[in-house]
Every structure is written in C-alpha cells, then in structure tokens.
Amino acid sequence: MSNVRSYAPIVKWGTDKKYKKVDDFLLRPSVEEKAMEAAARILALVKESGDKAVIDCARLYDGSNMSTRRIRVKPEEIAAAKKAVDADFKKAAAEAHGRIVAFSKNGLRDDWKMKTPKGGMLGEKFVAYDRVGAYIPGGAAPLASTALMTLTLAKVAGVKELVACSPANADGKLNPYIIYALDLAGATEIYKIGGVHAIGAMAYGTKSIKKVRKIVGPGGPYVTAAKRQVYGDVALDMVAGPSEIAVLCDASANPAYVAADLLSQAEHGTGSEKAMLITTTQKQAEAVRAEVFKQAELLSRSEPINEVLKKGMLLVVVKDMADGMKLANLFAPEHMELIVKNPDNWVDKVENAGALFIGEWTPEAVGDFAAGPSHVLPTGGTAAYFSGLTVEDFRRRVSLIHFTKEDLEDTLPVVEAFGRIETLDGHARSASIRFE
C-alpha cells in the first residue's frame, strides 16, 4: 500500500473551535449531485420507453445479456439455485431468517380502539401494502443477506406480492445465493435487473414488471439518487446509500477489533463508504491505525478498501467521552459501535444512529447478517431524521373514527369555531346541519 501517510489521518476534535478536516468529513452528501443527474436521464427513458429502456440499460450498465423473455427468474432457475447453494449457507440462511422473523413479529403493532366521551369509538388499524419492491445489490458484492433483511419483513407484515430486482451477470444469470435467499424470504417475483433502471421499472411499471406501491432496500449512489426522484410515484423506506460506520471507544477497546470493524464497512465497493474512529487517546488512535493497515493487506477486496482508506476513513482524538458522544451524534452514522468500559452507561446518550452495537462482542457484521433487526439503515447523515427499515414500513396506518350523535353534538362548538376562523363554513355546516 503506497502513500499510507496520507491514508486514514489522525486528527483532533473538540467543541472549542472549528476543525476543518472533521467538518468536511461530516458534510458528506446524502445523495451525490452527479448521480442525481444521471439517474434523472435514465428514469426518463424508463418512464417513456418501458421494457425497451430497461433492457437497453441492463445491457449497458449491468453488462448483462438480458431480454424481456429472460428478465424474470423462472421456477426452474429457483430449483437450480436450491441445488447449487451449499448446505452450510442453507443452514446459516435458515438461522438468520428465523431470527429476522422473530424480531419482526415482535415489532408488529396491534390494531387498537378507545371509547369516546359519548359512547363512540376511536382507534387505528394497520393494513399491509398489497405489492412492494425490494432492491438487492448484486454488482460489487452479491448481498444475499439484503434479500432476507427486506422481504422477510414484508412477508411477516402480510404483503402478498413481494417483488425483487437484482442485477444479472454477463450471461444474464442471477447469483444463485441471491435467488435462494429471496425465495426463502418469500419473493413472489424476481427480476434480473439492477441500477437506476430497476428502480424506474418498479416505480413506473412496464409491460413486464407491474408497478409496486413501495420500494425498499439499499444501493450505491445511483440507486439512492433514483429512489429519491421516484418518491411520490411510490412510497420509499429512506436514504440507504453507501455504507458507513463510527466506532466510539476508549483505551479499554482492543485495537485489532476496532480496526476490523472499521474495515468491515470499507469493503463494499462503491468508493463512497465512510468509516470514523472516535477515541479518547492518541495512543489508541495510532494503535488502531496500525492495525487497519496491517489487516487491510489480509482482505480480498483490497481495491475498494484502499479507496476508502484514501478518502473515507478518519481517526479522531477527543478529550473525553462526552465530546466523543457529541461528535458521534453530529456524524449521525448508519452504524455506530460503542466499545467502552460500562457501555450501558452511555447508550442513552446516543441520539443519531441507524443502529447501535453495544460492547466488544457486538461487531457490526452481526447486524448485517444474523442478529434480527434489518440492516437496511439510513446513511449520509440522515440517521438524524430517518429510522432503519422495520416490519411496520410494510403496513399503512388507518385512523378509525366512529362518533355517536352525542359525540358530534359534544364537539360541534369546536368544529364551528375552527370553521369560522379558517373561513371554511362548509366544514362547519356539514356538522351543524345534522342538528337543524
């Protein structure tokens, strides 16, 4: 690894003044401008030309030999994937799936009702979407886990039509592990397309791919930009773009563990990943940095890792844990690890994070693959106002209002007062006419 002195710099930070390197690191865009422009062009083509544009884009951007006849995964391809997938993965997938199902079932809200003062009823009911789409990244890395972390939740929520899109290889084939995981999660339709054109197909609909109600799932900068632009044509989960992690630790943390966790998110391959260490001692920062360089040499995905080490990793030294927590909340990371003495004492101080990993035995990777909560999480600082994907994202809430005559009479002065102030006399009359 050349020019390592410029990689993963160690800097100081405090609340006393501006620290440009840290400020610049915090100000990453939730969506990249160049990606927005490219996504807009492709979405317009898909909206205008449907299948033709989707196939043309699949050949150009996915590099796959695709046609409308081959775009949907057939039952025989699912059967072949089941044969091709090794037994160890099947066992691991079943374990992960079971944990995700259990967590999701616990997250379901029950319909509820309450009595009004005059004998009526108020409440809420929850209705599953009839058709949702999940984007499963498969270009830089085949994210079979994302299949489980999206459509499993939709299945538990009661969605009937579960659509998935993932890019095919040069031969027009989809990774068998992705197919297997999607089938396990409950997918009813699987399409071999990726990128912006997949988002457009699900958002607008084509002859081959029926429009969905909501799109979920992570992606690179272009997929993230496309999702933002189809909002309103469909519902969305959140901004879930290139991965990021912050590790807040003190001198008690093992530098080798911390380095491994930082590198775990650097290997995804978009080049836009972010990894931040926040620690209370210079010595700890230097030890972690040395481990980062040492371990990076051992990992297979060296090229994307080197890109992140060049421009997407920052090691920050703060005077104490209180300042460290302030910086972590300013960063608002997708994933945050808390590796300190007595971590439970600090959990309540974490305000802005997509998911929090507590203690040295909770590496971020368990959230990606095994723990139970979905790994589809907000990125680009949007964890300050978005939450991660949950089972409730696949249902809509419907308010229930059932008044008696006495309830309406009781609230009539309120209705009439607001109707008068807002100059909406028709509103007021729709209530008062019932008592004339």
KARA-V101164 format. One record per residue. N is the residue number from 1. OMEGA is omega in degrees with one decimal (999 if undefined). D_FIRST is the distance of its C-alpha to the first C-alpha in Angstrom with 1 decimal. Layout:
BEGIN
n=N omega=OMEGA d_first=D_FIRST
n=N omega=OMEGA d_first=D_FIRST
END
This chain:
BEGIN
n=1 omega=-176.1 d_first=0.0
n=2 omega=175.9 d_first=3.8
n=3 omega=-175.7 d_first=6.9
n=4 omega=-179.7 d_first=6.4
n=5 omega=-179.6 d_first=10.1
n=6 omega=-178.4 d_first=11.1
n=7 omega=174.1 d_first=9.7
n=8 omega=-176.7 d_first=12.5
n=9 omega=174.3 d_first=14.9
n=10 omega=-179.3 d_first=17.8
n=11 omega=176.0 d_first=21.1
n=12 omega=177.0 d_first=24.8
n=13 omega=175.2 d_first=27.4
n=14 omega=-178.5 d_first=31.1
n=15 omega=-173.1 d_first=34.3
n=16 omega=-176.8 d_first=35.6
n=17 omega=178.0 d_first=34.0
n=18 omega=175.1 d_first=31.6
n=19 omega=-167.3 d_first=27.8
n=20 omega=-177.4 d_first=26.4
n=21 omega=179.3 d_first=22.7
n=22 omega=179.6 d_first=24.2
n=23 omega=179.1 d_first=26.9
n=24 omega=179.7 d_first=24.7
n=25 omega=-179.5 d_first=22.6
n=26 omega=-173.6 d_first=26.0
n=27 omega=175.0 d_first=27.4
n=28 omega=-178.7 d_first=25.5
n=29 omega=175.3 d_first=28.0
n=30 omega=175.1 d_first=29.5
n=31 omega=-177.8 d_first=29.7
n=32 omega=-174.7 d_first=28.0
n=33 omega=-179.2 d_first=30.5
n=34 omega=177.4 d_first=29.3
n=35 omega=178.4 d_first=29.4
n=36 omega=-179.0 d_first=32.9
n=37 omega=179.7 d_first=34.1
n=38 omega=-179.5 d_first=32.8
n=39 omega=-179.5 d_first=34.2
n=40 omega=179.6 d_first=37.5
n=41 omega=-176.9 d_first=37.9
n=42 omega=178.8 d_first=37.2
n=43 omega=178.7 d_first=39.4
n=44 omega=177.8 d_first=42.2
n=45 omega=-179.3 d_first=42.0
n=46 omega=-179.5 d_first=42.2
n=47 omega=-177.2 d_first=45.1
n=48 omega=-169.7 d_first=47.0
n=49 omega=173.7 d_first=46.4
n=50 omega=-174.9 d_first=45.6
n=51 omega=-177.8 d_first=44.7
n=52 omega=179.2 d_first=44.2
n=53 omega=179.6 d_first=41.5
n=54 omega=-179.5 d_first=39.8
n=55 omega=178.1 d_first=39.8
n=56 omega=-179.7 d_first=38.7
n=57 omega=177.4 d_first=35.8
n=58 omega=178.8 d_first=34.8
n=59 omega=-176.4 d_first=34.7
n=60 omega=-172.4 d_first=32.8
n=61 omega=176.8 d_first=30.3
n=62 omega=-176.2 d_first=30.1
n=63 omega=-175.8 d_first=30.3
n=64 omega=176.6 d_first=33.0
n=65 omega=-170.5 d_first=36.3
n=66 omega=174.1 d_first=38.4
n=67 omega=179.4 d_first=42.1
n=68 omega=180.0 d_first=44.6
n=69 omega=-174.8 d_first=46.0
n=70 omega=-169.5 d_first=42.7
n=71 omega=-178.6 d_first=41.3
n=72 omega=176.7 d_first=42.6
n=73 omega=-177.2 d_first=41.6
n=74 omega=179.2 d_first=44.8
n=75 omega=179.9 d_first=46.2
n=76 omega=175.8 d_first=45.6
n=77 omega=175.9 d_first=41.8
n=78 omega=178.2 d_first=41.9
n=79 omega=179.6 d_first=43.8
n=80 omega=179.1 d_first=41.3
n=81 omega=179.0 d_first=38.3
n=82 omega=178.4 d_first=40.2
n=83 omega=-174.7 d_first=40.5
n=84 omega=-175.6 d_first=36.9
n=85 omega=-176.1 d_first=35.3
n=86 omega=-174.7 d_first=34.9
n=87 omega=179.9 d_first=37.2
n=88 omega=179.1 d_first=34.5
n=89 omega=178.1 d_first=33.3
n=90 omega=179.5 d_first=36.9
n=91 omega=179.6 d_first=37.5
n=92 omega=-179.8 d_first=34.5
n=93 omega=178.7 d_first=35.5
n=94 omega=178.5 d_first=39.1
n=95 omega=178.7 d_first=38.1
n=96 omega=-179.5 d_first=36.0
n=97 omega=179.5 d_first=38.7
n=98 omega=178.9 d_first=41.3
n=99 omega=179.3 d_first=39.5
n=100 omega=177.9 d_first=39.0
n=101 omega=-178.2 d_first=42.7
n=102 omega=178.9 d_first=43.9
n=103 omega=-178.0 d_first=42.0
n=104 omega=178.5 d_first=43.2
n=105 omega=178.1 d_first=46.8
n=106 omega=-178.9 d_first=46.7
n=107 omega=-179.7 d_first=45.5
n=108 omega=176.0 d_first=48.5
n=109 omega=178.1 d_first=51.1
n=110 omega=168.9 d_first=54.7
n=111 omega=179.9 d_first=57.3
n=112 omega=179.1 d_first=59.5
n=113 omega=173.6 d_first=62.9
n=114 omega=179.3 d_first=64.8
n=115 omega=171.3 d_first=68.4
n=116 omega=-177.9 d_first=69.5
n=117 omega=-174.9 d_first=72.2
n=118 omega=169.9 d_first=74.9
n=119 omega=177.9 d_first=74.2
n=120 omega=-175.3 d_first=71.5
n=121 omega=169.8 d_first=67.9
n=122 omega=178.4 d_first=64.4
n=123 omega=176.9 d_first=61.2
n=124 omega=168.7 d_first=58.0
n=125 omega=-174.9 d_first=57.2
n=126 omega=-173.1 d_first=53.8
n=127 omega=179.6 d_first=53.5
n=128 omega=169.9 d_first=50.7
n=129 omega=178.0 d_first=49.4
n=130 omega=-176.0 d_first=50.8
n=131 omega=178.4 d_first=47.7
n=132 omega=177.4 d_first=44.0
n=133 omega=177.4 d_first=40.9
n=134 omega=174.6 d_first=37.4
n=135 omega=-177.9 d_first=34.2
n=136 omega=178.7 d_first=31.8
n=137 omega=-178.8 d_first=28.3
n=138 omega=-178.0 d_first=27.4
n=139 omega=-179.6 d_first=25.1
n=140 omega=178.9 d_first=21.5
n=141 omega=179.5 d_first=22.8
n=142 omega=-173.1 d_first=26.4
n=143 omega=178.1 d_first=27.5
n=144 omega=-179.8 d_first=30.5
n=145 omega=-179.7 d_first=30.7
n=146 omega=175.4 d_first=31.4
n=147 omega=-179.8 d_first=34.5
n=148 omega=-174.7 d_first=35.8
n=149 omega=177.6 d_first=34.8
n=150 omega=-171.5 d_first=36.9
n=151 omega=174.3 d_first=39.8
n=152 omega=179.1 d_first=40.7
n=153 omega=179.7 d_first=41.6
n=154 omega=179.4 d_first=43.6
n=155 omega=178.2 d_first=45.5
n=156 omega=-179.5 d_first=46.4
n=157 omega=178.3 d_first=47.6
n=158 omega=177.0 d_first=49.9
n=159 omega=-176.6 d_first=48.4
n=160 omega=-177.9 d_first=50.1
n=161 omega=-175.0 d_first=48.0
n=162 omega=-173.6 d_first=44.3
n=163 omega=177.0 d_first=42.3
n=164 omega=173.8 d_first=38.6
n=165 omega=177.7 d_first=36.4
n=166 omega=-174.7 d_first=33.1
n=167 omega=178.5 d_first=31.5
n=168 omega=176.1 d_first=32.4
n=169 omega=-176.3 d_first=30.4
n=170 omega=179.8 d_first=31.2
n=171 omega=-178.9 d_first=34.3
n=172 omega=-179.6 d_first=35.6
n=173 omega=178.5 d_first=35.1
n=174 omega=179.7 d_first=33.8
n=175 omega=-176.1 d_first=31.6
n=176 omega=179.1 d_first=34.2
n=177 omega=175.0 d_first=32.6
n=178 omega=178.2 d_first=32.9
n=179 omega=-178.6 d_first=36.5
n=180 omega=-178.2 d_first=37.3
n=181 omega=178.0 d_first=36.1
n=182 omega=178.2 d_first=38.0
n=183 omega=177.7 d_first=41.1
n=184 omega=-179.1 d_first=40.9
n=185 omega=177.3 d_first=40.5
n=186 omega=-179.1 d_first=43.7
n=187 omega=177.0 d_first=42.6
n=188 omega=176.0 d_first=45.7
n=189 omega=178.6 d_first=44.0
n=190 omega=-178.2 d_first=40.5
n=191 omega=-173.3 d_first=39.4
n=192 omega=177.1 d_first=36.6
n=193 omega=179.4 d_first=35.3
n=194 omega=173.5 d_first=32.4
n=195 omega=-177.3 d_first=31.3
n=196 omega=-177.2 d_first=33.8
n=197 omega=175.6 d_first=36.5
n=198 omega=177.6 d_first=36.6
n=199 omega=179.2 d_first=37.2
n=200 omega=-179.9 d_first=39.8
n=201 omega=179.9 d_first=41.6
n=202 omega=-176.5 d_first=41.9
n=203 omega=-174.2 d_first=43.0
n=204 omega=-174.7 d_first=45.5
n=205 omega=174.4 d_first=46.5
n=206 omega=177.6 d_first=47.0
n=207 omega=-176.8 d_first=49.5
n=208 omega=-173.7 d_first=47.2
n=209 omega=-179.7 d_first=45.6
n=210 omega=179.8 d_first=48.0
n=211 omega=176.0 d_first=47.0
n=212 omega=177.6 d_first=45.8
n=213 omega=-175.5 d_first=46.7
n=214 omega=176.8 d_first=43.4
n=215 omega=178.2 d_first=39.7
n=216 omega=174.5 d_first=37.1
n=217 omega=-178.4 d_first=33.6
n=218 omega=176.2 d_first=30.0
n=219 omega=176.5 d_first=28.1
n=220 omega=-176.1 d_first=25.5
n=221 omega=-175.7 d_first=26.4
n=222 omega=175.6 d_first=29.0
n=223 omega=178.7 d_first=30.8
n=224 omega=177.9 d_first=30.9
n=225 omega=179.2 d_first=32.4
n=226 omega=179.5 d_first=34.9
n=227 omega=-178.9 d_first=36.0
n=228 omega=-174.4 d_first=36.8
n=229 omega=177.7 d_first=38.9
n=230 omega=177.6 d_first=41.0
n=231 omega=-175.3 d_first=42.0
n=232 omega=169.5 d_first=45.8
n=233 omega=174.1 d_first=46.1
n=234 omega=169.9 d_first=44.7
n=235 omega=-179.8 d_first=43.8
n=236 omega=174.6 d_first=40.2
n=237 omega=-173.7 d_first=38.4
n=238 omega=169.3 d_first=36.0
n=239 omega=-177.6 d_first=32.9
n=240 omega=-175.1 d_first=30.3
n=241 omega=-177.5 d_first=27.2
n=242 omega=-171.2 d_first=23.4
n=243 omega=177.9 d_first=22.7
n=244 omega=-179.1 d_first=22.3
n=245 omega=169.3 d_first=22.5
n=246 omega=174.9 d_first=23.5
n=247 omega=175.5 d_first=23.7
n=248 omega=-176.0 d_first=26.3
n=249 omega=172.5 d_first=26.4
n=250 omega=-175.0 d_first=28.0
n=251 omega=-179.3 d_first=27.4
n=252 omega=-175.6 d_first=28.9
n=253 omega=176.7 d_first=25.9
n=254 omega=-177.2 d_first=23.7
n=255 omega=179.5 d_first=20.1
n=256 omega=178.6 d_first=18.8
n=257 omega=-177.4 d_first=21.1
n=258 omega=179.5 d_first=20.2
n=259 omega=179.5 d_first=16.4
n=260 omega=-179.2 d_first=17.3
n=261 omega=176.8 d_first=19.7
n=262 omega=-179.2 d_first=17.4
n=263 omega=-176.6 d_first=14.9
n=264 omega=-179.8 d_first=18.0
n=265 omega=-179.8 d_first=18.7
n=266 omega=-171.7 d_first=15.3
n=267 omega=-175.3 d_first=15.5
n=268 omega=168.7 d_first=18.7
n=269 omega=178.3 d_first=17.4
n=270 omega=-176.0 d_first=19.3
n=271 omega=-178.5 d_first=16.6
n=272 omega=179.7 d_first=19.3
n=273 omega=179.4 d_first=18.8
n=274 omega=177.0 d_first=19.2
n=275 omega=-178.6 d_first=18.4
n=276 omega=169.4 d_first=20.1
n=277 omega=172.9 d_first=20.6
n=278 omega=-176.2 d_first=23.9
n=279 omega=-172.3 d_first=24.8
n=280 omega=-179.9 d_first=27.5
n=281 omega=175.7 d_first=25.8
n=282 omega=-179.2 d_first=23.1
n=283 omega=179.1 d_first=22.6
n=284 omega=179.2 d_first=22.0
n=285 omega=-180.0 d_first=19.5
n=286 omega=178.7 d_first=17.4
n=287 omega=177.7 d_first=17.8
n=288 omega=-179.7 d_first=16.8
n=289 omega=178.7 d_first=13.6
n=290 omega=178.6 d_first=12.7
n=291 omega=178.1 d_first=13.6
n=292 omega=-179.6 d_first=11.7
n=293 omega=179.9 d_first=8.2
n=294 omega=-176.7 d_first=10.0
n=295 omega=179.3 d_first=11.7
n=296 omega=179.5 d_first=9.1
n=297 omega=-175.6 d_first=8.0
n=298 omega=-173.7 d_first=11.7
n=299 omega=-173.6 d_first=12.6
n=300 omega=-175.2 d_first=13.7
n=301 omega=-171.8 d_first=13.2
n=302 omega=-175.7 d_first=9.5
n=303 omega=177.4 d_first=10.2
n=304 omega=178.3 d_first=12.7
n=305 omega=179.4 d_first=10.8
n=306 omega=178.1 d_first=8.0
n=307 omega=-179.6 d_first=11.1
n=308 omega=177.3 d_first=12.8
n=309 omega=180.0 d_first=10.3
n=310 omega=-168.8 d_first=10.6
n=311 omega=-173.1 d_first=14.4
n=312 omega=178.2 d_first=15.9
n=313 omega=-179.7 d_first=15.2
n=314 omega=178.0 d_first=17.3
n=315 omega=-170.9 d_first=18.4
n=316 omega=176.9 d_first=22.0
n=317 omega=178.8 d_first=24.3
n=318 omega=-175.0 d_first=28.0
n=319 omega=-178.8 d_first=31.1
n=320 omega=-177.1 d_first=32.5
n=321 omega=-180.0 d_first=32.6
n=322 omega=176.5 d_first=35.0
n=323 omega=178.3 d_first=32.7
n=324 omega=179.0 d_first=29.9
n=325 omega=176.9 d_first=32.2
n=326 omega=-179.7 d_first=33.2
n=327 omega=178.7 d_first=29.6
n=328 omega=179.1 d_first=29.0
n=329 omega=174.3 d_first=32.2
n=330 omega=179.4 d_first=31.3
n=331 omega=-179.7 d_first=28.0
n=332 omega=-173.5 d_first=30.1
n=333 omega=172.1 d_first=27.3
n=334 omega=177.6 d_first=27.8
n=335 omega=174.6 d_first=26.8
n=336 omega=175.2 d_first=27.4
n=337 omega=179.7 d_first=27.0
n=338 omega=-176.6 d_first=29.3
n=339 omega=-175.7 d_first=28.3
n=340 omega=171.1 d_first=30.7
n=341 omega=179.3 d_first=33.8
n=342 omega=-176.1 d_first=36.7
n=343 omega=-179.1 d_first=34.8
n=344 omega=179.4 d_first=38.1
n=345 omega=-175.0 d_first=39.3
n=346 omega=-174.9 d_first=36.7
n=347 omega=-177.2 d_first=37.0
n=348 omega=180.0 d_first=39.8
n=349 omega=179.5 d_first=37.8
n=350 omega=-177.6 d_first=35.3
n=351 omega=-172.6 d_first=36.7
n=352 omega=176.2 d_first=34.1
n=353 omega=177.2 d_first=31.9
n=354 omega=176.2 d_first=32.0
n=355 omega=-178.4 d_first=31.8
n=356 omega=-178.6 d_first=31.7
n=357 omega=-166.2 d_first=30.3
n=358 omega=174.2 d_first=32.1
n=359 omega=-172.1 d_first=31.1
n=360 omega=-179.1 d_first=28.5
n=361 omega=-179.3 d_first=29.8
n=362 omega=176.5 d_first=29.3
n=363 omega=-178.0 d_first=25.7
n=364 omega=-176.4 d_first=25.5
n=365 omega=177.8 d_first=25.2
n=366 omega=174.4 d_first=28.9
n=367 omega=178.8 d_first=29.8
n=368 omega=-167.3 d_first=28.0
n=369 omega=-160.9 d_first=29.7
n=370 omega=-164.7 d_first=32.5
n=371 omega=-178.0 d_first=34.2
n=372 omega=174.8 d_first=36.7
n=373 omega=-179.3 d_first=36.1
n=374 omega=176.2 d_first=34.6
n=375 omega=175.5 d_first=30.9
n=376 omega=-168.7 d_first=31.9
n=377 omega=-179.0 d_first=31.4
n=378 omega=-178.3 d_first=31.5
n=379 omega=175.3 d_first=28.3
n=380 omega=-178.6 d_first=27.7
n=381 omega=-176.6 d_first=29.8
n=382 omega=172.8 d_first=32.8
n=383 omega=175.2 d_first=33.0
n=384 omega=-180.0 d_first=35.2
n=385 omega=172.1 d_first=37.8
n=386 omega=173.9 d_first=37.0
n=387 omega=177.0 d_first=37.1
n=388 omega=-178.9 d_first=35.4
n=389 omega=176.1 d_first=37.2
n=390 omega=179.1 d_first=40.3
n=391 omega=-178.7 d_first=43.2
n=392 omega=175.5 d_first=45.3
n=393 omega=-179.5 d_first=43.2
n=394 omega=176.8 d_first=45.0
n=395 omega=174.7 d_first=48.5
n=396 omega=179.7 d_first=50.5
n=397 omega=178.6 d_first=52.8
n=398 omega=176.6 d_first=56.4
n=399 omega=178.2 d_first=58.8
n=400 omega=178.2 d_first=62.3
n=401 omega=178.6 d_first=65.3
n=402 omega=-178.0 d_first=68.9
n=403 omega=165.9 d_first=71.5
n=404 omega=175.5 d_first=75.2
n=405 omega=-178.0 d_first=77.9
n=406 omega=176.1 d_first=78.0
n=407 omega=-179.2 d_first=74.2
n=408 omega=178.6 d_first=74.5
n=409 omega=-179.7 d_first=77.6
n=410 omega=-176.3 d_first=75.7
n=411 omega=-177.4 d_first=72.8
n=412 omega=178.1 d_first=75.0
n=413 omega=178.7 d_first=75.2
n=414 omega=179.6 d_first=71.4
n=415 omega=-178.0 d_first=71.1
n=416 omega=-179.8 d_first=73.9
n=417 omega=179.9 d_first=72.4
n=418 omega=176.3 d_first=69.0
n=419 omega=179.0 d_first=70.7
n=420 omega=-176.5 d_first=72.8
n=421 omega=-177.3 d_first=70.0
n=422 omega=-178.9 d_first=67.7
n=423 omega=178.1 d_first=70.6
n=424 omega=-175.1 d_first=70.1
n=425 omega=177.1 d_first=73.7
n=426 omega=175.5 d_first=73.2
n=427 omega=-177.6 d_first=70.8
n=428 omega=-177.1 d_first=73.5
n=429 omega=-179.6 d_first=76.3
n=430 omega=174.9 d_first=74.5
n=431 omega=-173.1 d_first=75.1
n=432 omega=-178.2 d_first=78.4
n=433 omega=-177.6 d_first=80.1
n=434 omega=-178.7 d_first=80.1
n=435 omega=178.5 d_first=82.5
n=436 omega=999 d_first=85.0
END
